[in-house]
Amino acid sequence: MHKWEYLTTPLMIHNTAAILNNWGAEGWELVQVVTGPEGGLVAYLKREQRED
């Protein structure tokens, strides 16, 4: 069975691609982008949990 870990991060509109590419390079997959409670964008990402 897969186990997942999750991450949320704010997205700055002028730097969105760079932010997502950096997380993607670390194995994070974008799940969803939503408007945060204060109006900015928030990205939800996941990756398979690494076994130690």
mmCIF entry with sequence, helices, sheets and N, C-alpha, C, O atoms, coordinates in Angstrom:
data_MODEL
# 
_entry.id   MODEL 
# 
_entity.id                         1 
_entity.type                       polymer 
_entity.pdbx_number_of_molecules   1 
# 
_entity_poly.entity_id                      1 
_entity_poly.type                           'polypeptide(L)' 
_entity_poly.nstd_linkage                   no 
_entity_poly.nstd_monomer                   no 
_entity_poly.pdbx_seq_one_letter_code       MHKWEYLTTPLMIHNTAAILNNWGAEGWELVQVVTGPEGGLVAYLKREQRED 
_entity_poly.pdbx_seq_one_letter_code_can   MHKWEYLTTPLMIHNTAAILNNWGAEGWELVQVVTGPEGGLVAYLKREQRED 
_entity_poly.pdbx_strand_id                 A 
# 
loop_
_entity_poly_seq.entity_id 
_entity_poly_seq.num 
_entity_poly_seq.mon_id 
_entity_poly_seq.hetero 
1 1  MET n 
1 2  HIS n 
1 3  LYS n 
1 4  TRP n 
1 5  GLU n 
1 6  TYR n 
1 7  LEU n 
1 8  THR n 
1 9  THR n 
1 10 PRO n 
1 11 LEU n 
1 12 MET n 
1 13 ILE n 
1 14 HIS n 
1 15 ASN n 
1 16 THR n 
1 17 ALA n 
1 18 ALA n 
1 19 ILE n 
1 20 LEU n 
1 21 ASN n 
1 22 ASN n 
1 23 TRP n 
1 24 GLY n 
1 25 ALA n 
1 26 GLU n 
1 27 GLY n 
1 28 TRP n 
1 29 GLU n 
1 30 LEU n 
1 31 VAL n 
1 32 GLN n 
1 33 VAL n 
1 34 VAL n 
1 35 THR n 
1 36 GLY n 
1 37 PRO n 
1 38 GLU n 
1 39 GLY n 
1 40 GLY n 
1 41 LEU n 
1 42 VAL n 
1 43 ALA n 
1 44 TYR n 
1 45 LEU n 
1 46 LYS n 
1 47 ARG n 
1 48 GLU n 
1 49 GLN n 
1 50 ARG n 
1 51 GLU n 
1 52 ASP n 
# 
_struct_asym.id          A 
_struct_asym.entity_id   1 
# 
loop_
_struct_conf.conf_type_id 
_struct_conf.id 
_struct_conf.pdbx_PDB_helix_id 
_struct_conf.beg_label_comp_id 
_struct_conf.beg_label_asym_id 
_struct_conf.beg_label_seq_id 
_struct_conf.pdbx_beg_PDB_ins_code 
_struct_conf.end_label_comp_id 
_struct_conf.end_label_asym_id 
_struct_conf.end_label_seq_id 
_struct_conf.pdbx_end_PDB_ins_code 
_struct_conf.beg_auth_comp_id 
_struct_conf.beg_auth_asym_id 
_struct_conf.beg_auth_seq_id 
_struct_conf.end_auth_comp_id 
_struct_conf.end_auth_asym_id 
_struct_conf.end_auth_seq_id 
_struct_conf.pdbx_PDB_helix_class 
_struct_conf.details 
_struct_conf.pdbx_PDB_helix_length 
HELX_P HELX_P1 AA1 ILE A 13 ? ASN A 15 ? ILE A 13 ASN A 15 5 ? 3  
HELX_P HELX_P2 AA2 THR A 16 ? ALA A 25 ? THR A 16 ALA A 25 1 ? 10 
# 
_struct_conf_type.id          HELX_P 
_struct_conf_type.criteria    ? 
_struct_conf_type.reference   ? 
# 
_struct_sheet.id               AA1 
_struct_sheet.type             ? 
_struct_sheet.number_strands   3 
_struct_sheet.details          ? 
# 
loop_
_struct_sheet_order.sheet_id 
_struct_sheet_order.range_id_1 
_struct_sheet_order.range_id_2 
_struct_sheet_order.offset 
_struct_sheet_order.sense 
AA1 1 2 ? anti-parallel 
AA1 2 3 ? anti-parallel 
# 
loop_
_struct_sheet_range.sheet_id 
_struct_sheet_range.id 
_struct_sheet_range.beg_label_comp_id 
_struct_sheet_range.beg_label_asym_id 
_struct_sheet_range.beg_label_seq_id 
_struct_sheet_range.pdbx_beg_PDB_ins_code 
_struct_sheet_range.end_label_comp_id 
_struct_sheet_range.end_label_asym_id 
_struct_sheet_range.end_label_seq_id 
_struct_sheet_range.pdbx_end_PDB_ins_code 
_struct_sheet_range.beg_auth_comp_id 
_struct_sheet_range.beg_auth_asym_id 
_struct_sheet_range.beg_auth_seq_id 
_struct_sheet_range.end_auth_comp_id 
_struct_sheet_range.end_auth_asym_id 
_struct_sheet_range.end_auth_seq_id 
AA1 1 TRP A 4  ? LEU A 11 ? TRP A 4  LEU A 11 
AA1 2 LEU A 41 ? GLU A 48 ? LEU A 41 GLU A 48 
AA1 3 GLU A 29 ? THR A 35 ? GLU A 29 THR A 35 
# 
loop_
_atom_site.group_PDB 
_atom_site.id 
_atom_site.type_symbol 
_atom_site.label_atom_id 
_atom_site.label_alt_id 
_atom_site.label_comp_id 
_atom_site.label_asym_id 
_atom_site.label_entity_id 
_atom_site.label_seq_id 
_atom_site.pdbx_PDB_ins_code 
_atom_site.Cartn_x 
_atom_site.Cartn_y 
_atom_site.Cartn_z 
_atom_site.occupancy 
_atom_site.B_iso_or_equiv 
_atom_site.pdbx_formal_charge 
_atom_site.auth_seq_id 
_atom_site.auth_comp_id 
_atom_site.auth_asym_id 
_atom_site.auth_atom_id 
_atom_site.pdbx_PDB_model_num 
ATOM 1   N N  . MET A 1 1  ? 0.848  -1.171 0.000   1.00 0.00 ? 1  MET A N  1 
ATOM 2   C CA . MET A 1 1  ? 0.000  0.000  0.000   1.00 0.00 ? 1  MET A CA 1 
ATOM 3   C C  . MET A 1 1  ? 0.899  1.242  0.000   1.00 0.00 ? 1  MET A C  1 
ATOM 4   O O  . MET A 1 1  ? 1.904  1.293  0.710   1.00 0.00 ? 1  MET A O  1 
ATOM 5   N N  . HIS A 1 2  ? 0.528  2.225  -0.795  1.00 0.00 ? 2  HIS A N  1 
ATOM 6   C CA . HIS A 1 2  ? 1.270  3.479  -0.843  1.00 0.00 ? 2  HIS A CA 1 
ATOM 7   C C  . HIS A 1 2  ? 0.917  4.343  0.358   1.00 0.00 ? 2  HIS A C  1 
ATOM 8   O O  . HIS A 1 2  ? -0.237 4.409  0.781   1.00 0.00 ? 2  HIS A O  1 
ATOM 9   N N  . LYS A 1 3  ? 1.930  4.999  0.894   1.00 0.00 ? 3  LYS A N  1 
ATOM 10  C CA . LYS A 1 3  ? 1.717  5.996  1.938   1.00 0.00 ? 3  LYS A CA 1 
ATOM 11  C C  . LYS A 1 3  ? 2.187  7.321  1.375   1.00 0.00 ? 3  LYS A C  1 
ATOM 12  O O  . LYS A 1 3  ? 3.231  7.393  0.727   1.00 0.00 ? 3  LYS A O  1 
ATOM 13  N N  . TRP A 1 4  ? 1.414  8.370  1.621   1.00 0.00 ? 4  TRP A N  1 
ATOM 14  C CA . TRP A 1 4  ? 1.701  9.676  1.040   1.00 0.00 ? 4  TRP A CA 1 
ATOM 15  C C  . TRP A 1 4  ? 2.014  10.693 2.120   1.00 0.00 ? 4  TRP A C  1 
ATOM 16  O O  . TRP A 1 4  ? 1.531  10.601 3.249   1.00 0.00 ? 4  TRP A O  1 
ATOM 17  N N  . GLU A 1 5  ? 2.832  11.664 1.749   1.00 0.00 ? 5  GLU A N  1 
ATOM 18  C CA . GLU A 1 5  ? 3.008  12.840 2.580   1.00 0.00 ? 5  GLU A CA 1 
ATOM 19  C C  . GLU A 1 5  ? 2.555  14.032 1.757   1.00 0.00 ? 5  GLU A C  1 
ATOM 20  O O  . GLU A 1 5  ? 2.632  14.015 0.529   1.00 0.00 ? 5  GLU A O  1 
ATOM 21  N N  . TYR A 1 6  ? 2.087  15.060 2.434   1.00 0.00 ? 6  TYR A N  1 
ATOM 22  C CA . TYR A 1 6  ? 1.480  16.211 1.773   1.00 0.00 ? 6  TYR A CA 1 
ATOM 23  C C  . TYR A 1 6  ? 2.171  17.501 2.182   1.00 0.00 ? 6  TYR A C  1 
ATOM 24  O O  . TYR A 1 6  ? 2.759  17.605 3.258   1.00 0.00 ? 6  TYR A O  1 
ATOM 25  N N  . LEU A 1 7  ? 2.080  18.481 1.289   1.00 0.00 ? 7  LEU A N  1 
ATOM 26  C CA . LEU A 1 7  ? 2.707  19.772 1.519   1.00 0.00 ? 7  LEU A CA 1 
ATOM 27  C C  . LEU A 1 7  ? 1.793  20.854 0.972   1.00 0.00 ? 7  LEU A C  1 
ATOM 28  O O  . LEU A 1 7  ? 1.199  20.685 -0.093  1.00 0.00 ? 7  LEU A O  1 
ATOM 29  N N  . THR A 1 8  ? 1.678  21.945 1.678   1.00 0.00 ? 8  THR A N  1 
ATOM 30  C CA . THR A 1 8  ? 0.997  23.119 1.132   1.00 0.00 ? 8  THR A CA 1 
ATOM 31  C C  . THR A 1 8  ? 2.002  24.254 1.081   1.00 0.00 ? 8  THR A C  1 
ATOM 32  O O  . THR A 1 8  ? 2.834  24.397 1.977   1.00 0.00 ? 8  THR A O  1 
ATOM 33  N N  . THR A 1 9  ? 1.925  25.054 0.039   1.00 0.00 ? 9  THR A N  1 
ATOM 34  C CA . THR A 1 9  ? 2.845  26.173 -0.105  1.00 0.00 ? 9  THR A CA 1 
ATOM 35  C C  . THR A 1 9  ? 2.152  27.320 -0.826  1.00 0.00 ? 9  THR A C  1 
ATOM 36  O O  . THR A 1 9  ? 1.394  27.091 -1.768  1.00 0.00 ? 9  THR A O  1 
ATOM 37  N N  . PRO A 1 10 ? 2.403  28.550 -0.395  1.00 0.00 ? 10 PRO A N  1 
ATOM 38  C CA . PRO A 1 10 ? 1.837  29.689 -1.123  1.00 0.00 ? 10 PRO A CA 1 
ATOM 39  C C  . PRO A 1 10 ? 2.537  29.851 -2.462  1.00 0.00 ? 10 PRO A C  1 
ATOM 40  O O  . PRO A 1 10 ? 3.720  29.536 -2.594  1.00 0.00 ? 10 PRO A O  1 
ATOM 41  N N  . LEU A 1 11 ? 1.810  30.339 -3.446  1.00 0.00 ? 11 LEU A N  1 
ATOM 42  C CA . LEU A 1 11 ? 2.375  30.594 -4.777  1.00 0.00 ? 11 LEU A CA 1 
ATOM 43  C C  . LEU A 1 11 ? 2.377  32.085 -5.044  1.00 0.00 ? 11 LEU A C  1 
ATOM 44  O O  . LEU A 1 11 ? 1.346  32.749 -4.944  1.00 0.00 ? 11 LEU A O  1 
ATOM 45  N N  . MET A 1 12 ? 3.538  32.599 -5.381  1.00 0.00 ? 12 MET A N  1 
ATOM 46  C CA . MET A 1 12 ? 3.625  33.994 -5.800  1.00 0.00 ? 12 MET A CA 1 
ATOM 47  C C  . MET A 1 12 ? 3.357  34.032 -7.296  1.00 0.00 ? 12 MET A C  1 
ATOM 48  O O  . MET A 1 12 ? 4.033  33.347 -8.065  1.00 0.00 ? 12 MET A O  1 
ATOM 49  N N  . ILE A 1 13 ? 2.402  34.806 -7.706  1.00 0.00 ? 13 ILE A N  1 
ATOM 50  C CA . ILE A 1 13 ? 1.909  34.788 -9.079  1.00 0.00 ? 13 ILE A CA 1 
ATOM 51  C C  . ILE A 1 13 ? 3.006  35.059 -10.109 1.00 0.00 ? 13 ILE A C  1 
ATOM 52  O O  . ILE A 1 13 ? 2.932  34.544 -11.224 1.00 0.00 ? 13 ILE A O  1 
ATOM 53  N N  . HIS A 1 14 ? 4.018  35.849 -9.764  1.00 0.00 ? 14 HIS A N  1 
ATOM 54  C CA . HIS A 1 14 ? 5.081  36.162 -10.718 1.00 0.00 ? 14 HIS A CA 1 
ATOM 55  C C  . HIS A 1 14 ? 6.156  35.088 -10.771 1.00 0.00 ? 14 HIS A C  1 
ATOM 56  O O  . HIS A 1 14 ? 7.057  35.167 -11.607 1.00 0.00 ? 14 HIS A O  1 
ATOM 57  N N  . ASN A 1 15 ? 6.085  34.074 -9.891  1.00 0.00 ? 15 ASN A N  1 
ATOM 58  C CA . ASN A 1 15 ? 7.135  33.064 -9.802  1.00 0.00 ? 15 ASN A CA 1 
ATOM 59  C C  . ASN A 1 15 ? 6.577  31.647 -9.691  1.00 0.00 ? 15 ASN A C  1 
ATOM 60  O O  . ASN A 1 15 ? 7.256  30.747 -9.197  1.00 0.00 ? 15 ASN A O  1 
ATOM 61  N N  . THR A 1 16 ? 5.363  31.453 -10.144 1.00 0.00 ? 16 THR A N  1 
ATOM 62  C CA . THR A 1 16 ? 4.668  30.173 -9.961  1.00 0.00 ? 16 THR A CA 1 
ATOM 63  C C  . THR A 1 16 ? 5.423  28.992 -10.551 1.00 0.00 ? 16 THR A C  1 
ATOM 64  O O  . THR A 1 16 ? 5.617  27.983 -9.874  1.00 0.00 ? 16 THR A O  1 
ATOM 65  N N  . ALA A 1 17 ? 5.849  29.104 -11.797 1.00 0.00 ? 17 ALA A N  1 
ATOM 66  C CA . ALA A 1 17 ? 6.521  27.976 -12.453 1.00 0.00 ? 17 ALA A CA 1 
ATOM 67  C C  . ALA A 1 17 ? 7.803  27.587 -11.723 1.00 0.00 ? 17 ALA A C  1 
ATOM 68  O O  . ALA A 1 17 ? 8.068  26.400 -11.533 1.00 0.00 ? 17 ALA A O  1 
ATOM 69  N N  . ALA A 1 18 ? 8.592  28.559 -11.318 1.00 0.00 ? 18 ALA A N  1 
ATOM 70  C CA . ALA A 1 18 ? 9.841  28.256 -10.621 1.00 0.00 ? 18 ALA A CA 1 
ATOM 71  C C  . ALA A 1 18 ? 9.575  27.548 -9.298  1.00 0.00 ? 18 ALA A C  1 
ATOM 72  O O  . ALA A 1 18 ? 10.276 26.598 -8.947  1.00 0.00 ? 18 ALA A O  1 
ATOM 73  N N  . ILE A 1 19 ? 8.571  28.005 -8.568  1.00 0.00 ? 19 ILE A N  1 
ATOM 74  C CA . ILE A 1 19 ? 8.227  27.374 -7.287  1.00 0.00 ? 19 ILE A CA 1 
ATOM 75  C C  . ILE A 1 19 ? 7.807  25.926 -7.512  1.00 0.00 ? 19 ILE A C  1 
ATOM 76  O O  . ILE A 1 19 ? 8.295  25.024 -6.831  1.00 0.00 ? 19 ILE A O  1 
ATOM 77  N N  . LEU A 1 20 ? 6.904  25.701 -8.464  1.00 0.00 ? 20 LEU A N  1 
ATOM 78  C CA . LEU A 1 20 ? 6.423  24.344 -8.718  1.00 0.00 ? 20 LEU A CA 1 
ATOM 79  C C  . LEU A 1 20 ? 7.528  23.449 -9.278  1.00 0.00 ? 20 LEU A C  1 
ATOM 80  O O  . LEU A 1 20 ? 7.590  22.268 -8.936  1.00 0.00 ? 20 LEU A O  1 
ATOM 81  N N  . ASN A 1 21 ? 8.393  23.985 -10.127 1.00 0.00 ? 21 ASN A N  1 
ATOM 82  C CA . ASN A 1 21 ? 9.512  23.194 -10.656 1.00 0.00 ? 21 ASN A CA 1 
ATOM 83  C C  . ASN A 1 21 ? 10.481 22.787 -9.554  1.00 0.00 ? 21 ASN A C  1 
ATOM 84  O O  . ASN A 1 21 ? 11.011 21.677 -9.580  1.00 0.00 ? 21 ASN A O  1 
ATOM 85  N N  . ASN A 1 22 ? 10.719 23.668 -8.589  1.00 0.00 ? 22 ASN A N  1 
ATOM 86  C CA . ASN A 1 22 ? 11.605 23.324 -7.478  1.00 0.00 ? 22 ASN A CA 1 
ATOM 87  C C  . ASN A 1 22 ? 11.031 22.182 -6.652  1.00 0.00 ? 22 ASN A C  1 
ATOM 88  O O  . ASN A 1 22 ? 11.749 21.244 -6.306  1.00 0.00 ? 22 ASN A O  1 
ATOM 89  N N  . TRP A 1 23 ? 9.736  22.253 -6.331  1.00 0.00 ? 23 TRP A N  1 
ATOM 90  C CA . TRP A 1 23 ? 9.119  21.173 -5.572  1.00 0.00 ? 23 TRP A CA 1 
ATOM 91  C C  . TRP A 1 23 ? 9.071  19.888 -6.398  1.00 0.00 ? 23 TRP A C  1 
ATOM 92  O O  . TRP A 1 23 ? 9.295  18.800 -5.868  1.00 0.00 ? 23 TRP A O  1 
ATOM 93  N N  . GLY A 1 24 ? 8.781  20.011 -7.694  1.00 0.00 ? 24 GLY A N  1 
ATOM 94  C CA . GLY A 1 24 ? 8.746  18.835 -8.563  1.00 0.00 ? 24 GLY A CA 1 
ATOM 95  C C  . GLY A 1 24 ? 10.091 18.129 -8.639  1.00 0.00 ? 24 GLY A C  1 
ATOM 96  O O  . GLY A 1 24 ? 10.147 16.902 -8.713  1.00 0.00 ? 24 GLY A O  1 
ATOM 97  N N  . ALA A 1 25 ? 11.172 18.898 -8.620  1.00 0.00 ? 25 ALA A N  1 
ATOM 98  C CA . ALA A 1 25 ? 12.514 18.310 -8.651  1.00 0.00 ? 25 ALA A CA 1 
ATOM 99  C C  . ALA A 1 25 ? 12.800 17.500 -7.391  1.00 0.00 ? 25 ALA A C  1 
ATOM 100 O O  . ALA A 1 25 ? 13.678 16.636 -7.396  1.00 0.00 ? 25 ALA A O  1 
ATOM 101 N N  . GLU A 1 26 ? 12.070 17.771 -6.317  1.00 0.00 ? 26 GLU A N  1 
ATOM 102 C CA . GLU A 1 26 ? 12.227 17.017 -5.070  1.00 0.00 ? 26 GLU A CA 1 
ATOM 103 C C  . GLU A 1 26 ? 11.218 15.886 -4.952  1.00 0.00 ? 26 GLU A C  1 
ATOM 104 O O  . GLU A 1 26 ? 11.097 15.264 -3.897  1.00 0.00 ? 26 GLU A O  1 
ATOM 105 N N  . GLY A 1 27 ? 10.493 15.619 -6.037  1.00 0.00 ? 27 GLY A N  1 
ATOM 106 C CA . GLY A 1 27 ? 9.576  14.483 -6.057  1.00 0.00 ? 27 GLY A CA 1 
ATOM 107 C C  . GLY A 1 27 ? 8.140  14.803 -5.711  1.00 0.00 ? 27 GLY A C  1 
ATOM 108 O O  . GLY A 1 27 ? 7.317  13.892 -5.615  1.00 0.00 ? 27 GLY A O  1 
ATOM 109 N N  . TRP A 1 28 ? 7.810  16.085 -5.517  1.00 0.00 ? 28 TRP A N  1 
ATOM 110 C CA . TRP A 1 28 ? 6.444  16.470 -5.165  1.00 0.00 ? 28 TRP A CA 1 
ATOM 111 C C  . TRP A 1 28 ? 5.600  16.617 -6.421  1.00 0.00 ? 28 TRP A C  1 
ATOM 112 O O  . TRP A 1 28 ? 6.050  17.178 -7.420  1.00 0.00 ? 28 TRP A O  1 
ATOM 113 N N  . GLU A 1 29 ? 4.376  16.111 -6.364  1.00 0.00 ? 29 GLU A N  1 
ATOM 114 C CA . GLU A 1 29 ? 3.412  16.198 -7.468  1.00 0.00 ? 29 GLU A CA 1 
ATOM 115 C C  . GLU A 1 29 ? 2.301  17.172 -7.087  1.00 0.00 ? 29 GLU A C  1 
ATOM 116 O O  . GLU A 1 29 ? 1.728  17.084 -6.000  1.00 0.00 ? 29 GLU A O  1 
ATOM 117 N N  . LEU A 1 30 ? 2.006  18.095 -7.988  1.00 0.00 ? 30 LEU A N  1 
ATOM 118 C CA . LEU A 1 30 ? 0.933  19.052 -7.753  1.00 0.00 ? 30 LEU A CA 1 
ATOM 119 C C  . LEU A 1 30 ? -0.411 18.345 -7.800  1.00 0.00 ? 30 LEU A C  1 
ATOM 120 O O  . LEU A 1 30 ? -0.713 17.617 -8.746  1.00 0.00 ? 30 LEU A O  1 
ATOM 121 N N  . VAL A 1 31 ? -1.213 18.568 -6.765  1.00 0.00 ? 31 VAL A N  1 
ATOM 122 C CA . VAL A 1 31 ? -2.549 17.974 -6.690  1.00 0.00 ? 31 VAL A CA 1 
ATOM 123 C C  . VAL A 1 31 ? -3.599 19.016 -7.036  1.00 0.00 ? 31 VAL A C  1 
ATOM 124 O O  . VAL A 1 31 ? -4.525 18.743 -7.801  1.00 0.00 ? 31 VAL A O  1 
ATOM 125 N N  . GLN A 1 32 ? -3.454 20.221 -6.467  1.00 0.00 ? 32 GLN A N  1 
ATOM 126 C CA . GLN A 1 32 ? -4.489 21.238 -6.640  1.00 0.00 ? 32 GLN A CA 1 
ATOM 127 C C  . GLN A 1 32 ? -3.932 22.605 -6.270  1.00 0.00 ? 32 GLN A C  1 
ATOM 128 O O  . GLN A 1 32 ? -3.041 22.724 -5.429  1.00 0.00 ? 32 GLN A O  1 
ATOM 129 N N  . VAL A 1 33 ? -4.474 23.633 -6.914  1.00 0.00 ? 33 VAL A N  1 
ATOM 130 C CA . VAL A 1 33 ? -4.196 25.018 -6.537  1.00 0.00 ? 33 VAL A CA 1 
ATOM 131 C C  . VAL A 1 33 ? -5.533 25.661 -6.192  1.00 0.00 ? 33 VAL A C  1 
ATOM 132 O O  . VAL A 1 33 ? -6.488 25.585 -6.966  1.00 0.00 ? 33 VAL A O  1 
ATOM 133 N N  . VAL A 1 34 ? -5.593 26.295 -5.022  1.00 0.00 ? 34 VAL A N  1 
ATOM 134 C CA . VAL A 1 34 ? -6.823 26.937 -4.573  1.00 0.00 ? 34 VAL A CA 1 
ATOM 135 C C  . VAL A 1 34 ? -6.508 28.352 -4.103  1.00 0.00 ? 34 VAL A C  1 
ATOM 136 O O  . VAL A 1 34 ? -5.354 28.699 -3.850  1.00 0.00 ? 34 VAL A O  1 
ATOM 137 N N  . THR A 1 35 ? -7.550 29.151 -3.994  1.00 0.00 ? 35 THR A N  1 
ATOM 138 C CA . THR A 1 35 ? -7.405 30.480 -3.412  1.00 0.00 ? 35 THR A CA 1 
ATOM 139 C C  . THR A 1 35 ? -7.388 30.333 -1.898  1.00 0.00 ? 35 THR A C  1 
ATOM 140 O O  . THR A 1 35 ? -8.286 29.729 -1.311  1.00 0.00 ? 35 THR A O  1 
ATOM 141 N N  . GLY A 1 36 ? -6.355 30.892 -1.273  1.00 0.00 ? 36 GLY A N  1 
ATOM 142 C CA . GLY A 1 36 ? -6.209 30.793 0.171   1.00 0.00 ? 36 GLY A CA 1 
ATOM 143 C C  . GLY A 1 36 ? -7.182 31.705 0.894   1.00 0.00 ? 36 GLY A C  1 
ATOM 144 O O  . GLY A 1 36 ? -7.881 32.499 0.265   1.00 0.00 ? 36 GLY A O  1 
ATOM 145 N N  . PRO A 1 37 ? -7.228 31.594 2.199   1.00 0.00 ? 37 PRO A N  1 
ATOM 146 C CA . PRO A 1 37 ? -8.173 32.376 3.001   1.00 0.00 ? 37 PRO A CA 1 
ATOM 147 C C  . PRO A 1 37 ? -7.937 33.885 2.916   1.00 0.00 ? 37 PRO A C  1 
ATOM 148 O O  . PRO A 1 37 ? -8.851 34.675 3.154   1.00 0.00 ? 37 PRO A O  1 
ATOM 149 N N  . GLU A 1 38 ? -6.721 34.275 2.580   1.00 0.00 ? 38 GLU A N  1 
ATOM 150 C CA . GLU A 1 38 ? -6.421 35.702 2.472   1.00 0.00 ? 38 GLU A CA 1 
ATOM 151 C C  . GLU A 1 38 ? -6.312 36.165 1.024   1.00 0.00 ? 38 GLU A C  1 
ATOM 152 O O  . GLU A 1 38 ? -5.845 37.273 0.759   1.00 0.00 ? 38 GLU A O  1 
ATOM 153 N N  . GLY A 1 39 ? -6.741 35.325 0.086   1.00 0.00 ? 39 GLY A N  1 
ATOM 154 C CA . GLY A 1 39 ? -6.823 35.724 -1.306  1.00 0.00 ? 39 GLY A CA 1 
ATOM 155 C C  . GLY A 1 39 ? -5.698 35.271 -2.209  1.00 0.00 ? 39 GLY A C  1 
ATOM 156 O O  . GLY A 1 39 ? -5.857 35.310 -3.429  1.00 0.00 ? 39 GLY A O  1 
ATOM 157 N N  . GLY A 1 40 ? -4.557 34.840 -1.668  1.00 0.00 ? 40 GLY A N  1 
ATOM 158 C CA . GLY A 1 40 ? -3.462 34.365 -2.510  1.00 0.00 ? 40 GLY A CA 1 
ATOM 159 C C  . GLY A 1 40 ? -3.687 32.932 -2.943  1.00 0.00 ? 40 GLY A C  1 
ATOM 160 O O  . GLY A 1 40 ? -4.629 32.280 -2.493  1.00 0.00 ? 40 GLY A O  1 
ATOM 161 N N  . LEU A 1 41 ? -2.821 32.442 -3.816  1.00 0.00 ? 41 LEU A N  1 
ATOM 162 C CA . LEU A 1 41 ? -2.916 31.063 -4.275  1.00 0.00 ? 41 LEU A CA 1 
ATOM 163 C C  . LEU A 1 41 ? -2.122 30.144 -3.354  1.00 0.00 ? 41 LEU A C  1 
ATOM 164 O O  . LEU A 1 41 ? -1.052 30.503 -2.863  1.00 0.00 ? 41 LEU A O  1 
ATOM 165 N N  . VAL A 1 42 ? -2.668 28.951 -3.130  1.00 0.00 ? 42 VAL A N  1 
ATOM 166 C CA . VAL A 1 42 ? -2.012 27.936 -2.317  1.00 0.00 ? 42 VAL A CA 1 
ATOM 167 C C  . VAL A 1 42 ? -1.967 26.648 -3.128  1.00 0.00 ? 42 VAL A C  1 
ATOM 168 O O  . VAL A 1 42 ? -2.977 26.211 -3.678  1.00 0.00 ? 42 VAL A O  1 
ATOM 169 N N  . ALA A 1 43 ? -0.775 26.046 -3.193  1.00 0.00 ? 43 ALA A N  1 
ATOM 170 C CA . ALA A 1 43 ? -0.611 24.777 -3.903  1.00 0.00 ? 43 ALA A CA 1 
ATOM 171 C C  . ALA A 1 43 ? -0.611 23.630 -2.905  1.00 0.00 ? 43 ALA A C  1 
ATOM 172 O O  . ALA A 1 43 ? 0.000  23.718 -1.841  1.00 0.00 ? 43 ALA A O  1 
ATOM 173 N N  . TYR A 1 44 ? -1.298 22.562 -3.259  1.00 0.00 ? 44 TYR A N  1 
ATOM 174 C CA . TYR A 1 44 ? -1.298 21.325 -2.487  1.00 0.00 ? 44 TYR A CA 1 
ATOM 175 C C  . TYR A 1 44 ? -0.520 20.296 -3.290  1.00 0.00 ? 44 TYR A C  1 
ATOM 176 O O  . TYR A 1 44 ? -0.835 20.037 -4.452  1.00 0.00 ? 44 TYR A O  1 
ATOM 177 N N  . LEU A 1 45 ? 0.497  19.712 -2.671  1.00 0.00 ? 45 LEU A N  1 
ATOM 178 C CA . LEU A 1 45 ? 1.351  18.744 -3.340  1.00 0.00 ? 45 LEU A CA 1 
ATOM 179 C C  . LEU A 1 45 ? 1.422  17.463 -2.527  1.00 0.00 ? 45 LEU A C  1 
ATOM 180 O O  . LEU A 1 45 ? 1.149  17.459 -1.326  1.00 0.00 ? 45 LEU A O  1 
ATOM 181 N N  . LYS A 1 46 ? 1.797  16.364 -3.199  1.00 0.00 ? 46 LYS A N  1 
ATOM 182 C CA . LYS A 1 46 ? 1.969  15.089 -2.503  1.00 0.00 ? 46 LYS A CA 1 
ATOM 183 C C  . LYS A 1 46 ? 3.148  14.347 -3.111  1.00 0.00 ? 46 LYS A C  1 
ATOM 184 O O  . LYS A 1 46 ? 3.539  14.592 -4.252  1.00 0.00 ? 46 LYS A O  1 
ATOM 185 N N  . ARG A 1 47 ? 3.698  13.445 -2.331  1.00 0.00 ? 47 ARG A N  1 
ATOM 186 C CA . ARG A 1 47 ? 4.706  12.515 -2.825  1.00 0.00 ? 47 ARG A CA 1 
ATOM 187 C C  . ARG A 1 47 ? 4.638  11.255 -1.989  1.00 0.00 ? 47 ARG A C  1 
ATOM 188 O O  . ARG A 1 47 ? 4.191  11.272 -0.843  1.00 0.00 ? 47 ARG A O  1 
ATOM 189 N N  . GLU A 1 48 ? 5.087  10.168 -2.579  1.00 0.00 ? 48 GLU A N  1 
ATOM 190 C CA . GLU A 1 48 ? 5.080  8.918  -1.846  1.00 0.00 ? 48 GLU A CA 1 
ATOM 191 C C  . GLU A 1 48 ? 6.062  9.025  -0.689  1.00 0.00 ? 48 GLU A C  1 
ATOM 192 O O  . GLU A 1 48 ? 7.180  9.516  -0.845  1.00 0.00 ? 48 GLU A O  1 
ATOM 193 N N  . GLN A 1 49 ? 5.628  8.563  0.455   1.00 0.00 ? 49 GLN A N  1 
ATOM 194 C CA . GLN A 1 49 ? 6.443  8.643  1.658   1.00 0.00 ? 49 GLN A CA 1 
ATOM 195 C C  . GLN A 1 49 ? 7.652  7.723  1.502   1.00 0.00 ? 49 GLN A C  1 
ATOM 196 O O  . GLN A 1 49 ? 7.522  6.563  1.111   1.00 0.00 ? 49 GLN A O  1 
ATOM 197 N N  . ARG A 1 50 ? 8.804  8.253  1.808   1.00 0.00 ? 50 ARG A N  1 
ATOM 198 C CA . ARG A 1 50 ? 10.040 7.465  1.698   1.00 0.00 ? 50 ARG A CA 1 
ATOM 199 C C  . ARG A 1 50 ? 10.182 6.563  2.906   1.00 0.00 ? 50 ARG A C  1 
ATOM 200 O O  . ARG A 1 50 ? 9.875  6.949  4.034   1.00 0.00 ? 50 ARG A O  1 
ATOM 201 N N  . GLU A 1 51 ? 10.648 5.366  2.651   1.00 0.00 ? 51 GLU A N  1 
ATOM 202 C CA . GLU A 1 51 ? 10.870 4.418  3.748   1.00 0.00 ? 51 GLU A CA 1 
ATOM 203 C C  . GLU A 1 51 ? 12.264 4.643  4.297   1.00 0.00 ? 51 GLU A C  1 
ATOM 204 O O  . GLU A 1 51 ? 13.234 4.705  3.542   1.00 0.00 ? 51 GLU A O  1 
ATOM 205 N N  . ASP A 1 52 ? 12.363 4.765  5.603   1.00 0.00 ? 52 ASP A N  1 
ATOM 206 C CA . ASP A 1 52 ? 13.678 4.980  6.232   1.00 0.00 ? 52 ASP A CA 1 
ATOM 207 C C  . ASP A 1 52 ? 14.337 3.692  6.597   1.00 0.00 ? 52 ASP A C  1 
ATOM 208 O O  . ASP A 1 52 ? 15.445 3.695  7.133   1.00 0.00 ? 52 ASP A O  1 
# 
